[in-house]
């Protein structure tokens, strides 16, 4: 799937984050617990350096609890990183975040100095809801559409603890196709930048392998279809997504699947696991290396052709 990001100021946001980083003590990156790798901004990896980081897996009530445990452990393997899963209905859990951040900076705590944490996250990941809960009042606008927060703002959360909120920041290009589909599946990409049919096909294909029982229960599939297209056709018939002469209206049925996945109607589902991601990352590295070699070979051929052409011209002049 080719992703066209919504119009925005990615370079501006990146530069603002880069400029503010030296002034903050800690990063809080909000991730979607359903896609804890694909919702992680790769630009922050290079910008972060050795800055202590808390990875907050939001919307964990919509994610598979067993896989959430795996992802928390996976993130905490990195130096200077702690990870916590949260849900919006567990207010004490969210309000414990400042004390956790303080424990991550024992020297600041010992000196009684104010801690400044920068909170970052991709669009529609639940960052604004988290900010409002921590502040105990409406500070950041929330909404189902990506890119609601427009600019940086400093918020005093508690004695000795402040937050620097930033706009939801995507990166220029998603190299991993699977990550692109997952971002679209959970709603981190505007509807106008995705094809419903492609995204729903990806979702159903994944659920058939990992959560067939959820599909069967939600859509009363009996017998259970074995293939993706057959599954969509069966759901379409059960939900009345048929046009003239019984032709399947794929846009309608695909919207239903996507909407019900996002809302949790299919049950707690995680769209990636550490072993799957490690496999995809390894395959992508091989693919990118091959592309890089191909580019270098083409460049060398162009250079050789250019030199040969120049030599031919020189020889022609000498003869005349």
C-alpha positions as CSV (number, residue, x, y, z in Angstrom):
1,X,0.0,0.0,0.0
2,X,1.3,3.4,-1.0
3,X,0.8,5.8,2.0
4,X,0.4,9.5,1.3
5,X,0.7,11.3,4.6
6,X,-1.8,14.0,5.3
7,X,-0.5,17.6,4.6
8,X,1.5,18.7,7.5
9,X,4.8,20.2,8.7
10,X,6.8,17.1,9.5
11,X,10.2,18.8,9.0
12,X,9.1,21.7,11.2
13,X,7.8,19.4,13.9
14,X,11.0,17.4,13.8
15,X,13.2,20.5,14.0
16,X,11.1,21.8,17.0
17,X,11.5,18.5,18.8
18,X,15.3,18.5,18.0
19,X,15.6,22.1,19.3
20,X,13.7,21.3,22.5
21,X,15.4,18.0,23.4
22,X,18.4,19.5,25.2
23,X,16.1,21.4,27.5
24,X,14.1,18.3,28.6
25,X,15.2,15.6,31.1
26,X,13.1,12.7,29.7
27,X,11.0,11.6,26.8
28,X,7.6,10.0,27.1
29,X,6.6,8.3,23.8
30,X,3.0,7.3,23.6
31,X,2.5,4.1,21.5
32,X,-0.6,2.2,20.4
33,X,-0.6,-1.0,22.4
34,X,-2.1,-2.8,19.3
35,X,0.9,-1.8,17.2
36,X,3.8,-1.2,19.7
37,X,6.5,-1.3,17.0
38,X,4.7,0.3,14.1
39,X,3.5,3.3,16.2
40,X,7.1,4.0,17.3
41,X,8.5,7.0,15.4
42,X,11.9,6.0,13.9
43,X,13.0,9.6,13.8
44,X,13.0,9.7,17.6
45,X,15.5,6.9,17.7
46,X,18.1,9.1,16.1
47,X,17.0,12.3,17.9
48,X,16.8,10.7,21.4
49,X,20.4,9.8,21.8
50,X,20.8,8.6,25.4
51,X,17.9,10.6,26.8
52,X,15.9,8.4,29.3
53,X,12.6,7.4,27.7
54,X,9.3,6.0,29.0
55,X,7.3,4.1,26.4
56,X,3.6,4.3,27.2
57,X,1.5,1.7,25.5
58,X,-1.9,3.4,25.3
59,X,-5.3,1.7,24.5
60,X,-4.1,-1.5,26.1
61,X,-7.7,-2.5,26.8
62,X,-8.0,-3.0,23.0
63,X,-4.8,-5.1,22.8
64,X,-4.1,-8.7,23.5
65,X,-2.9,-8.7,27.1
66,X,-0.4,-11.6,26.6
67,X,1.3,-9.8,23.7
68,X,1.3,-6.5,25.6
69,X,3.5,-8.2,28.3
70,X,5.8,-9.4,25.5
71,X,6.0,-5.9,24.1
72,X,6.7,-4.3,27.5
73,X,9.6,-6.6,27.9
74,X,10.8,-6.0,24.4
75,X,11.0,-2.3,24.8
76,X,12.7,-2.5,28.2
77,X,15.6,-4.4,26.7
78,X,16.8,-1.1,25.4
79,X,19.2,1.0,27.5
80,X,17.5,3.9,29.4
81,X,14.0,2.7,28.5
82,X,11.1,1.9,30.7
83,X,7.7,0.8,29.4
84,X,4.1,0.8,30.9
85,X,0.7,-0.1,29.5
86,X,-2.3,2.2,30.3
87,X,-6.0,2.4,29.7
88,X,-8.0,5.7,29.8
89,X,-10.4,4.2,32.4
90,X,-7.6,3.6,34.9
91,X,-6.9,7.1,36.2
92,X,-4.6,6.1,39.1
93,X,-2.5,4.1,36.7
94,X,-2.0,7.2,34.4
95,X,-1.4,9.6,37.3
96,X,1.5,7.4,38.5
97,X,3.5,8.3,35.4
98,X,5.1,11.5,36.9
99,X,6.4,9.5,39.9
100,X,7.7,6.8,37.6
101,X,9.5,9.5,35.5
102,X,11.0,10.9,38.8
103,X,12.3,7.5,39.7
104,X,14.0,7.2,36.3
105,X,16.0,10.4,37.2
106,X,17.3,9.8,40.7
107,X,19.9,12.6,40.6
108,X,17.1,15.1,39.8
109,X,15.0,13.7,42.7
110,X,17.9,13.9,45.1
111,X,18.6,17.5,44.2
112,X,15.0,18.5,44.4
113,X,15.1,19.9,40.8
114,X,12.0,20.3,38.5
115,X,11.7,17.6,35.9
116,X,10.7,18.5,32.3
117,X,9.4,15.7,30.2
118,X,8.6,15.9,26.5
119,X,5.6,13.9,25.4
120,X,5.5,12.7,21.8
121,X,3.5,10.3,19.8
122,X,2.0,9.7,16.3
123,X,-1.4,11.2,15.5
124,X,-4.5,9.6,17.1
125,X,-2.5,7.5,19.5
126,X,-4.1,8.9,22.6
127,X,-1.5,11.4,23.6
128,X,-3.9,14.3,24.1
129,X,-6.2,12.2,26.3
130,X,-3.2,11.2,28.4
131,X,-2.1,14.9,28.8
132,X,-5.6,15.9,29.9
133,X,-5.7,13.1,32.5
134,X,-2.3,14.0,33.9
135,X,-3.2,17.7,34.0
136,X,-6.7,17.0,35.6
137,X,-8.2,19.4,33.1
138,X,-8.7,19.9,29.4
139,X,-5.4,21.2,28.0
140,X,-5.1,19.3,24.7
141,X,-7.8,18.9,22.1
142,X,-8.8,15.3,21.5
143,X,-10.5,13.7,18.5
144,X,-10.7,10.7,16.2
145,X,-9.0,12.5,13.3
146,X,-5.2,12.5,13.2
147,X,-3.2,15.7,13.8
148,X,-5.4,17.5,16.4
149,X,-2.6,19.1,18.5
150,X,-1.1,21.9,16.4
151,X,1.9,23.3,18.4
152,X,4.1,22.7,21.4
153,X,2.8,23.8,24.9
154,X,4.3,23.6,28.4
155,X,2.0,22.2,31.1
156,X,2.7,22.1,34.8
157,X,1.4,18.7,36.0
158,X,2.5,18.6,39.6
159,X,5.1,20.1,42.0
160,X,8.4,19.6,40.3
161,X,7.1,18.0,37.2
162,X,6.2,19.6,33.8
163,X,5.2,18.3,30.4
164,X,6.1,19.7,27.0
165,X,3.4,18.6,24.7
166,X,4.1,18.3,20.9
167,X,2.0,17.8,17.8
168,X,1.5,14.2,16.6
169,X,4.5,13.6,14.4
170,X,4.7,11.0,11.5
171,X,7.8,10.4,9.5
172,X,8.3,11.0,5.8
173,X,8.2,7.4,4.6
174,X,7.1,4.0,6.1
175,X,9.7,1.5,4.8
176,X,8.0,-1.6,6.1
177,X,4.7,-2.2,4.1
178,X,3.2,-4.2,7.1
179,X,3.7,-1.2,9.4
180,X,1.9,1.0,6.9
181,X,-1.1,-1.3,6.9
182,X,-1.2,-1.5,10.7
183,X,-1.0,2.3,11.0
184,X,-4.0,2.6,8.7
185,X,-5.8,-0.2,10.5
186,X,-5.8,1.6,13.8
187,X,-6.6,5.0,12.4
188,X,-3.3,6.8,12.6
189,X,-3.6,7.8,8.9
190,X,-6.3,10.0,7.5
191,X,-9.1,8.2,5.7
192,X,-8.3,10.0,2.5
193,X,-4.8,8.6,2.4
194,X,-5.8,4.9,2.5
195,X,-7.8,2.4,0.5
196,X,-10.4,0.6,2.6
197,X,-10.2,-2.6,0.6
198,X,-6.4,-2.9,0.9
199,X,-6.5,-2.3,4.7
200,X,-9.4,-4.6,5.4
201,X,-7.8,-7.3,3.3
202,X,-4.7,-7.0,5.4
203,X,-6.7,-7.1,8.6
204,X,-8.7,-10.2,7.6
205,X,-5.6,-12.0,6.4
206,X,-3.9,-11.4,9.7
207,X,-6.9,-12.4,11.8
208,X,-7.4,-15.6,9.9
209,X,-3.9,-16.6,10.9
210,X,-3.8,-15.2,14.5
211,X,-7.4,-14.8,15.7
212,X,-9.7,-16.9,13.6
213,X,-12.0,-17.4,16.7
214,X,-12.6,-13.7,16.9
215,X,-13.7,-13.5,13.3
216,X,-15.9,-16.5,13.7
217,X,-17.6,-15.3,16.8
218,X,-18.1,-11.7,15.7
219,X,-19.5,-12.5,12.2
220,X,-21.0,-15.9,13.0
221,X,-19.0,-17.6,10.3
222,X,-20.1,-21.3,10.1
223,X,-18.4,-22.9,8.4
224,X,-15.3,-20.8,8.8
225,X,-13.9,-19.6,5.5
226,X,-10.2,-20.4,4.8
227,X,-9.4,-17.5,2.5
228,X,-9.5,-13.7,2.9
229,X,-11.7,-12.9,0.0
230,X,-14.2,-15.7,0.9
231,X,-14.3,-14.3,4.4
232,X,-15.1,-10.8,3.2
233,X,-17.8,-12.1,0.9
234,X,-19.4,-14.1,3.7
235,X,-19.3,-11.1,6.1
236,X,-20.8,-8.9,3.3
237,X,-23.8,-11.3,2.9
238,X,-24.4,-11.5,6.6
239,X,-24.3,-7.7,7.0
240,X,-26.3,-6.9,3.9
241,X,-23.4,-5.3,2.0
242,X,-24.7,-6.4,-1.4
243,X,-25.5,-4.3,-4.4
244,X,-27.6,-5.1,-7.5
245,X,-27.8,-8.8,-8.5
246,X,-26.1,-9.7,-5.2
247,X,-22.7,-8.2,-6.1
248,X,-20.6,-7.6,-3.0
249,X,-20.1,-3.9,-2.0
250,X,-16.5,-4.3,-0.9
251,X,-16.1,-0.7,0.3
252,X,-19.1,-1.1,2.7
253,X,-18.0,-4.4,4.1
254,X,-14.4,-3.3,4.4
255,X,-15.5,-0.1,6.3
256,X,-17.4,-2.4,8.7
257,X,-14.3,-4.6,9.4
258,X,-12.0,-1.6,10.0
259,X,-14.5,0.2,12.2
260,X,-15.2,-2.8,14.3
261,X,-11.5,-3.6,14.7
262,X,-10.8,-0.1,15.9
263,X,-13.7,0.0,18.3
264,X,-12.7,-3.3,20.0
265,X,-15.8,-5.1,18.8
266,X,-13.7,-8.0,17.6
267,X,-12.1,-8.3,21.1
268,X,-8.6,-7.4,22.3
269,X,-6.3,-7.8,19.3
270,X,-2.7,-6.9,18.7
271,X,-1.6,-6.7,15.1
272,X,2.0,-7.5,15.5
273,X,4.3,-9.5,17.8
274,X,8.1,-9.2,18.5
275,X,9.0,-12.3,16.4
276,X,6.9,-11.1,13.5
277,X,8.5,-7.7,13.6
278,X,12.0,-9.1,13.9
279,X,11.4,-11.2,10.8
280,X,10.0,-8.2,8.8
281,X,12.9,-6.0,9.9
282,X,15.4,-8.6,8.7
283,X,13.6,-9.1,5.4
284,X,13.4,-5.4,4.9
285,X,17.1,-4.9,5.6
286,X,17.9,-7.5,2.9
287,X,15.5,-5.8,0.4
288,X,16.9,-2.3,1.1
289,X,20.5,-3.6,0.8
290,X,19.6,-5.1,-2.6
291,X,18.0,-1.8,-3.7
292,X,21.1,0.1,-2.6
293,X,23.4,-2.3,-4.5
294,X,21.2,-1.9,-7.6
295,X,21.4,1.9,-7.3
296,X,25.2,1.8,-7.0
297,X,25.5,-0.5,-9.9
298,X,23.3,1.7,-12.1
299,X,25.3,4.7,-11.0
300,X,28.6,3.0,-11.9
301,X,27.2,2.0,-15.3
302,X,26.1,5.6,-16.0
303,X,29.6,6.8,-15.0
304,X,31.3,4.2,-17.2
305,X,29.0,5.1,-20.2
306,X,29.7,8.8,-19.7
307,X,33.5,8.2,-19.6
308,X,33.2,6.0,-22.7
309,X,31.3,8.6,-24.5
310,X,33.8,11.3,-23.6
311,X,36.7,9.1,-24.7
312,X,35.0,8.5,-28.0
313,X,34.6,12.2,-28.6
314,X,38.3,12.8,-27.8
315,X,39.4,10.1,-30.2
316,X,37.1,11.5,-32.9
317,X,38.6,15.0,-32.4
318,X,42.2,13.6,-32.6
319,X,41.4,11.8,-35.9
320,X,40.0,15.0,-37.4
